[in-house]
């Protein structure tokens, strides 16, 4: 087992940024607006999507968001975690 002390301090933040970028890329490829996606996953405004896509003020998608977004966009949830 690895020691958590050796984990790069930016690892998690970089993961959030990667996920946000991937959600945005896939959403745009599917020609879905931020508002349409937000409403499809049960939100009334674009705030959650727009802030999480760019990790604004450390907002990020949680696993429930990602599961719903993957379902709505008809992609595998693992696509959001791929480093490109």
C-alpha positions in Angstrom: 0.0 0.0 0.0 1.3 3.5 -0.9 1.7 6.2 1.7 -0.7 9.1 1.2 2.1 11.5 2.1 3.7 10.8 -1.2 0.6 11.8 -3.2 1.2 15.0 -5.3 -0.7 17.8 -3.6 -2.2 18.9 -6.9 -3.3 15.4 -7.9 -7.0 15.7 -6.8 -7.3 19.3 -8.1 -5.9 18.3 -11.5 -8.3 15.4 -11.6 -11.3 17.7 -11.0 -10.0 20.0 -13.8 -9.6 17.0 -16.2 -13.1 15.8 -15.4 -14.6 19.3 -16.0 -12.8 19.6 -19.3 -14.0 16.2 -20.4 -17.6 16.9 -19.5 -17.5 20.1 -21.4 -15.8 18.5 -24.5 -18.3 15.7 -24.6 -21.3 18.0 -23.9 -20.2 20.3 -26.8 -19.6 17.3 -29.1 -23.2 16.2 -28.4 -24.4 19.8 -29.1 -26.0 20.1 -25.6 -26.1 23.5 -23.9 -25.1 24.0 -20.3 -28.7 24.9 -19.5 -30.1 21.8 -21.2 -27.7 19.5 -19.4 -28.3 21.2 -16.0 -32.1 20.8 -16.4 -31.7 17.2 -17.6 -29.9 16.3 -14.4 -32.4 18.2 -12.2 -31.0 21.7 -11.8 -32.8 24.9 -12.7 -29.8 27.0 -13.8 -26.4 26.5 -15.5 -24.4 27.4 -12.4 -23.5 23.8 -11.4 -22.5 22.9 -14.9 -20.6 26.1 -15.7 -18.7 26.3 -12.4 -17.8 22.6 -12.4 -16.6 22.5 -16.0 -14.0 25.1 -15.1 -13.5 24.2 -11.5 -14.5 27.8 -10.5 -14.0 28.4 -6.8 -13.1 24.7 -6.5 -16.6 23.6 -7.5 -16.5 20.2 -9.0 -18.8 17.4 -10.1 -19.7 14.7 -7.6 -20.3 11.1 -8.5 -24.0 11.6 -8.7 -23.6 14.5 -11.1 -21.2 12.3 -13.2 -23.5 9.3 -13.2 -26.5 11.4 -14.3 -24.5 13.3 -17.0 -23.1 10.1 -18.4 -26.6 8.7 -18.6 -28.1 11.8 -20.2 -25.2 12.2 -22.7 -25.2 8.4 -23.4 -21.5 7.9 -22.6 -19.5 5.7 -20.2 -18.8 7.5 -16.9 -15.1 6.5 -17.3 -14.9 8.9 -20.3 -14.8 11.8 -17.9 -11.7 10.5 -16.2 -9.5 10.1 -19.3 -6.4 12.2 -19.5 -6.0 13.4 -23.1 
